[in-house]
Amino acid sequence: MPRWIVLAVPVSGVSDAGRDGRTVAEFEASPEEAEAALLKAAHTYEHGVWKVRRREIFKCSNTSYVIRLRNRLATYSFLIQLAELVHDSDPR
């Protein structure tokens, strides 16, 4: 079964200290299950944004979304992306 990760990459509104991409989830699943996990991440990811008042989700493709989170003070945007493992040098 394929291995996947869901990544969250800040696009705007995040300080320089929090600009690194994060692995939100890592799992084994079928492509359909992986896409469902990606959508779930788009609906739940918050990057530590305090008291999210509004969440907008924009679909870029079947493997990526842009989410916009708003709280009382600011707006933050993140690219939520699905990636399939295609090579691993550890044969296990």
Secondary structure, DSSP 8 states (H G I E B T S, - for coil): --EEEEEEEEEES--GGG-S-EEEEEEE--HHHHHHHHHHHHHH--TT-SS--EEEEEEEETTEEEEEEE-SS-EEEEEEEEEE----S---
